[in-house]
Amino acid sequence: MLDVSRKELKYIISTQEVAGLRRRLSAVMQEDSHNGSDGYRVRSLYFDTLSDRDFEEKVDGYDKRQKIRLRIYGFGNQTVKLELKAKEDGFQRKRSLSVSREEAEQMIRCEYGFLMGKSEPLAHYIYTLMTTRCYRPKCIVEYDRIAYCMDTNEIRVTFDMNLRATEADVALFDEDLPLYPVANRAETTMEVKYNGFLFTHIKNIIKTSDRMQVSNSKYCRARTITKRGRR
């Protein structure tokens, strides 16, 4: 089981800026081995309550909130990440465990009982949460990611591009799933994650002090398209 708590900052930048930032970051940080020339694909299936509690709490700016998702990085993998991500006292805490593809398919069918057979306490907690609050699969979000990392302070800088989604189908493993664009292709989300503090030389490269920080939930952005006029 993975349990990570760290600071997380998000900025909207122009996609044209990415090449220059990559060049400068590569001199001081390690490039993610999965990057390749164009990055790697990230696809997540988000669950929410019948009343969309997690969506509403994010939109309303609750200081303490959470999201539950299944995440894959490729369609051939037989292991899927089940993640519980929560904001707590200004920090983002992400707890995750691995489930099989078959178990992920059970969750897509709203069959969560297998979680109680696992040894990890997190599995039992997620089971209780999802059954008592009636969680259901709601939305698939996909994007292309380029990442850089540094072991010290667990610093990670990512560039997420070509954000797309669907609420019409929750077939997580369908390679030909029809997705609609959520963000302009000229827009990239830069995320900066770290423990403790961010080194000055990295801060100078990304120039966070000159950018406007945003609260940019990909899940909420994807669902806002169909949630317009909800109030």
C-alpha positions as CSV (number, residue, x, y, z in Angstrom):
1,M,0.0,0.0,0.0
2,L,1.2,3.5,-0.8
3,D,0.5,6.4,1.5
4,V,1.8,9.8,0.4
5,S,1.1,13.2,1.9
6,R,2.7,16.3,0.2
7,K,2.1,19.8,-1.0
8,E,0.5,20.1,-4.4
9,L,0.4,23.2,-6.6
10,K,-1.3,23.6,-10.0
11,Y,-0.8,26.1,-12.7
12,I,-2.3,26.6,-16.2
13,I,0.4,27.3,-18.7
14,S,0.6,27.5,-22.5
15,T,1.5,24.2,-24.2
16,Q,4.1,26.2,-26.2
17,E,6.0,26.7,-22.9
18,V,6.4,23.0,-22.2
19,A,9.4,22.4,-24.5
20,G,11.5,25.1,-22.8
21,L,10.6,24.0,-19.3
22,R,11.4,20.4,-20.2
23,R,14.8,21.4,-21.4
24,R,15.6,23.3,-18.3
25,L,14.1,20.7,-15.9
26,S,16.0,17.8,-17.5
27,A,19.3,19.4,-16.4
28,V,18.4,19.2,-12.7
29,M,15.8,16.5,-12.4
30,Q,15.4,12.9,-13.6
31,E,13.0,12.3,-16.4
32,D,10.3,9.7,-15.8
33,S,11.2,6.5,-17.6
34,H,7.8,6.3,-19.1
35,N,7.9,9.7,-20.8
36,G,9.1,8.7,-24.2
37,S,9.0,11.5,-26.8
38,D,5.4,12.5,-26.2
39,G,4.7,11.4,-22.6
40,Y,2.4,8.6,-21.4
41,R,-1.3,8.2,-21.2
42,V,-3.1,8.3,-17.9
43,R,-6.7,7.2,-17.6
44,S,-8.9,7.3,-14.4
45,L,-12.4,6.1,-13.6
46,Y,-13.9,8.3,-10.9
47,F,-16.5,7.2,-8.5
48,D,-18.9,9.5,-6.7
49,T,-22.1,9.3,-4.6
50,L,-25.6,9.3,-6.0
51,S,-25.8,13.0,-5.1
52,D,-22.3,13.7,-6.5
53,R,-21.0,14.7,-3.0
54,D,-17.3,14.7,-3.9
55,F,-17.9,16.9,-7.0
56,E,-20.1,19.3,-5.0
57,E,-17.6,19.6,-2.1
58,K,-14.8,20.4,-4.5
59,V,-16.8,23.0,-6.4
60,D,-18.0,24.6,-3.1
61,G,-14.4,24.8,-1.9
62,Y,-14.5,22.5,1.2
63,D,-11.2,22.4,2.9
64,K,-11.5,18.7,3.6
65,R,-12.6,16.6,0.6
66,Q,-11.8,13.4,-1.2
67,K,-11.9,11.4,-4.5
68,I,-12.0,7.7,-5.2
69,R,-10.7,6.4,-8.5
70,L,-9.3,3.5,-10.5
71,R,-6.2,4.4,-12.5
72,I,-4.4,2.7,-15.4
73,Y,-1.4,3.7,-17.5
74,G,-1.7,1.1,-20.2
75,F,-4.3,-1.3,-21.5
76,G,-2.1,-4.4,-21.4
77,N,-1.4,-4.2,-17.7
78,Q,-3.2,-6.6,-15.4
79,T,-2.8,-4.4,-12.3
80,V,-4.9,-1.4,-11.6
81,K,-4.4,1.3,-8.9
82,L,-7.3,2.0,-6.6
83,E,-6.7,5.4,-5.1
84,L,-8.2,7.5,-2.3
85,K,-7.1,11.1,-2.6
86,A,-7.9,13.5,0.1
87,K,-7.1,17.1,0.9
88,E,-6.2,17.5,4.6
89,D,-5.0,20.8,6.2
90,G,-3.5,22.1,3.0
91,F,-1.8,18.9,2.0
92,Q,-2.8,16.3,-0.5
93,R,-2.8,12.8,0.9
94,K,-3.0,9.9,-1.6
95,R,-3.4,6.3,-0.4
96,S,-3.5,3.6,-3.0
97,L,-3.4,-0.2,-3.3
98,S,-3.2,-2.5,-6.3
99,V,-6.2,-4.5,-7.5
100,S,-6.4,-7.0,-10.4
101,R,-8.1,-6.2,-13.7
102,E,-10.9,-8.6,-12.7
103,E,-11.4,-6.8,-9.4
104,A,-11.5,-3.5,-11.2
105,E,-14.2,-4.9,-13.5
106,Q,-16.1,-5.9,-10.3
107,M,-15.9,-2.3,-9.1
108,I,-17.2,-1.0,-12.4
109,R,-20.2,-3.3,-11.8
110,C,-20.6,-1.8,-8.3
111,E,-19.5,-5.0,-6.7
112,Y,-17.2,-4.0,-3.9
113,G,-17.3,-7.1,-1.6
114,F,-13.9,-8.4,-2.6
115,L,-12.3,-5.5,-0.8
116,M,-13.2,-7.0,2.6
117,G,-11.1,-10.1,1.7
118,K,-8.0,-8.1,1.4
119,S,-5.5,-7.7,4.2
120,E,-4.9,-3.9,3.8
121,P,-7.0,-1.7,6.2
122,L,-7.3,0.8,3.4
123,A,-9.3,-1.7,1.4
124,H,-11.7,-2.2,4.3
125,Y,-12.1,1.6,4.7
126,I,-12.8,2.1,1.0
127,Y,-15.4,-0.7,1.1
128,T,-17.2,0.9,4.0
129,L,-17.1,4.3,2.4
130,M,-18.3,3.2,-1.0
131,T,-21.2,1.0,0.4
132,T,-22.5,3.3,3.1
133,R,-22.4,6.4,0.8
134,C,-23.6,4.6,-2.4
135,Y,-20.6,5.3,-4.6
136,R,-21.0,4.6,-8.3
137,P,-18.7,4.9,-11.3
138,K,-19.4,8.4,-12.8
139,C,-16.7,9.6,-15.3
140,I,-13.6,8.6,-17.1
141,V,-10.8,11.2,-17.5
142,E,-7.8,10.8,-19.7
143,Y,-4.8,12.9,-20.6
144,D,-1.1,12.7,-21.7
145,R,1.5,13.3,-19.0
146,I,5.2,14.2,-19.1
147,A,6.9,14.0,-15.7
148,Y,10.2,14.9,-13.9
149,C,11.2,13.8,-10.4
150,M,13.8,14.2,-7.7
151,D,14.2,11.9,-4.7
152,T,15.1,14.7,-2.3
153,N,11.8,16.1,-0.8
154,E,10.0,13.7,-3.3
155,I,9.7,16.6,-5.8
156,R,7.7,15.9,-8.9
157,V,6.8,18.2,-11.8
158,T,4.3,17.0,-14.3
159,F,2.8,18.4,-17.5
160,D,-0.7,17.2,-18.3
161,M,-2.0,17.8,-21.8
162,N,-4.9,17.1,-24.1
163,L,-7.5,16.6,-21.3
164,R,-10.5,14.5,-22.4
165,A,-13.3,12.6,-20.8
166,T,-16.6,10.9,-21.0
167,E,-19.6,10.3,-18.7
168,A,-21.4,8.2,-21.3
169,D,-19.4,5.0,-20.8
170,V,-17.4,3.7,-17.8
171,A,-15.5,0.9,-19.8
172,L,-12.1,1.7,-18.3
173,F,-10.3,-0.9,-20.4
174,D,-11.8,0.0,-23.8
175,E,-9.0,1.3,-26.0
176,D,-11.5,2.9,-28.5
177,L,-13.6,4.7,-25.9
178,P,-15.1,7.9,-27.4
179,L,-13.9,10.9,-25.4
180,Y,-14.8,14.5,-25.7
181,P,-12.2,17.3,-25.2
182,V,-12.3,19.1,-21.9
183,A,-9.5,21.6,-22.3
184,N,-8.1,23.5,-25.2
185,R,-5.1,21.7,-26.8
186,A,-3.1,24.9,-26.3
187,E,-3.5,24.6,-22.5
188,T,-1.4,22.5,-20.2
189,T,-1.7,21.9,-16.5
190,M,1.6,22.0,-14.7
191,E,1.6,20.3,-11.3
192,V,4.3,20.7,-8.7
193,K,4.4,18.2,-5.8
194,Y,6.8,18.1,-3.0
195,N,7.4,17.4,0.7
196,G,8.9,20.0,3.0
197,F,10.0,22.7,0.6
198,L,10.7,23.3,-3.1
199,F,14.3,24.0,-4.0
200,T,14.9,27.6,-5.2
201,H,16.6,26.5,-8.4
202,I,13.6,24.5,-9.4
203,K,11.2,27.3,-8.3
204,N,13.2,29.6,-10.5
205,I,12.9,27.3,-13.5
206,I,9.1,27.0,-13.3
207,K,8.7,30.6,-12.0
208,T,5.8,29.7,-9.8
209,S,6.0,33.2,-8.2
210,D,5.0,34.7,-11.6
211,R,2.1,32.4,-12.3
212,M,-1.4,32.2,-10.9
213,Q,-2.0,29.1,-8.9
214,V,-5.3,27.4,-9.7
215,S,-7.5,24.8,-8.1
216,N,-7.8,22.6,-11.2
217,S,-9.5,19.3,-10.5
218,K,-9.6,17.3,-13.8
219,Y,-12.5,15.3,-12.5
220,C,-14.6,18.5,-11.8
221,R,-13.6,20.1,-15.1
222,A,-14.7,17.0,-16.9
223,R,-18.1,16.8,-15.2
224,T,-18.8,20.5,-15.2
225,I,-19.5,20.2,-18.9
226,T,-22.7,18.2,-18.1
227,K,-23.3,20.0,-14.8
228,R,-23.8,23.5,-16.2
229,G,-26.8,25.1,-14.8
230,R,-27.1,22.7,-11.9
231,R,-28.0,25.6,-9.6
